[in-house]
């Protein structure tokens, strides 16, 4: 093999390596819902592509850790890619019980892009960490951490890769994940924004929150029929109808 051929081979290998890495690593954990209406197993995690072409998520995994950053739990080793690869596209993961709740309200049929194999343990919701990682991690050793979201009383490591955070420190935790309402925490920056610190980057969602699939379909996290919140929403709707009728008659 001559020098020119060797140079071309090495250049091609480097390009392929770069393209492989770029297939999924520019990603945010955009939103987490830790529970719905008191059910702490009804959870959803929403990712968002920071740049086009990062839809090869079969090379990635979602993990959770406790308040000290220990006792890691694999929530899902994502086993397939998603179709929509444009910047800002979402990837929606939820537990089976979240899907059941969403489909018990009589609204549009709901299904996530992926079903989480495990929920974030209930004891982690008041203080814990969720990470988006390259495959290869284990219970004791993370894979490359491309995004980290810590919340509540978390006091462990905040470090990760510099790809999505300039200093590799995702910073102080945001507020704990609530389970009694219909809201979660959500990244407030733009789709292409990098991380600064979790406490600055995240805020509570509206109540109820919305979640969005990779194909762009959005769903409202609605309460179950018969619940106080559901009745309250119905009362608000009826008040709106009554008010419109009164205005029309006056």
Secondary structure as UniProt FT lines:
FT   HELIX           3..21
FT   TURN            22..24
FT   STRAND          27..33
FT   TURN            37..38
FT   TURN            40..41
FT   STRAND          44..49
FT   TURN            52..53
FT   HELIX           57..59
FT   STRAND          60..65
FT   TURN            67..68
FT   STRAND          73..77
FT   TURN            87..88
FT   STRAND          90..94
FT   HELIX           96..102
FT   TURN            103..104
FT   STRAND          114..115
FT   HELIX           122..124
FT   TURN            125..126
FT   STRAND          127..134
FT   TURN            135..136
FT   STRAND          145..152
FT   TURN            166..167
FT   STRAND          185..187
FT   TURN            191..192
FT   HELIX           198..201
FT   STRAND          202..204
FT   STRAND          210..212
FT   TURN            214..215
FT   STRAND          218..220
FT   TURN            225..226
FT   HELIX           228..249
//
